[in-house]
Amino acid sequence: MAYTLHQGDALTVLAGLAAESVDAVITDPPYNSGGRTSSERTSRTARAKYTSGDAAHDLADFPGENRDQRSYLRWLTELLTESYRASREHAIAMVFSDYRQAPTTTDALQMAGWTWNGILPWIKPAPRPRKGGPKQDSEFIVWGVKGTLDRTRDLYLPGHYIASQPRKGRVHITQKPVEVMRQLVKVCPEGGTVLDPFAGSGTTGVAALLEGRNFIGVELSEHYAATAKKRLMSALNRENFVLAGPER
C-alpha cells in the first residue's frame, strides 16, 4: 500500500488530480458551525467552538472555520465537484457533518453530482449532559455515490456507528475514532485509493492503509500535515509488517 500527502489548499490540489483516479472520498471538512448566529460562527476559532473550557488537552487550532453559510455551501460544493471528477464510476463519498450543517452538506453533495444515499449517525457514548433537553450525542456522515452502487461487491456495512472520540494519544481537536474509519474505508475496493481533502491528523489515511487501501490526503495546516505524515508512516510500517509476517 502507499500514500501521498499534500500540504496545501484542497481545491488547488484536487484540481491537479487525474480524472477517475480514486475509488472513494471520505472526509471530515471544517463544519463552519458551532454558533446560533453568523457572528458566533465566523468570529470564533475552532478551539473556541469545539473544545470545552475545562478540556485537559492543548491541541493546535486549525484554519477554515470562519465562513458564513452561503460561502460555506459554495466552497463545499466546489470541493465535492472536484472530488466527483477525480472519482471512478461507483465511487462512494462520505462527508462528516454536525446537525447544524447536515442540510447544507446534503445540498452540496447533490449539487456536486453525487447521488445522495442517506445519513449515517456516529453516536458518541459519553457526551456532555445538556440541561433542559436531550444530549447532543451524535455527528453524521452524509453519503452518496457516483452513478450507482457496485452491487457485485460482497460488502455489508452498519447503518450507524458507536464510538468515543480518542482520549489517550489524541492529537487533533476533532479527531475521529480509527475503529469507525476502518469500517468506512471498506467502501473502497481492496487495493483501491481513498481520497481525503481534509486529512487533519491523518486518521482516514491510517485506517485506509491498515485495511489494505491506498491513500491520498490534503491538509492545509502545516502543523497537522506534519502530524499526519508521522501517523501515516507508522501505519504503513505496521501494515507492511502484518503482510510480511514477523521476522523469524
Buried (B, 14 or more C-beta within 10 A) or exposed (E): BEBBBBBEEBBEBBEEBEEEEBBBBBBBBBBBBBBEEEEEBBEBBBBBBBBEEEEEEEBBBBEBBBBEBEEBBEBBBBBBBBBBBBBBEBBBBBBBBBEBBBEBBBBBBBBBBBBBBEBBBBEBEEBEEEEEEEEEBBBBBBBBBBEEBBEEEEEEEEEEBBBEBBEEEEBBBBBBBBEBBBBBBBBBBEEBBBBBBBBBBBBBBBBBBBBBBBBBBBBBBEBBBEBBBEBBBEBBEEBEEEEEEEEE
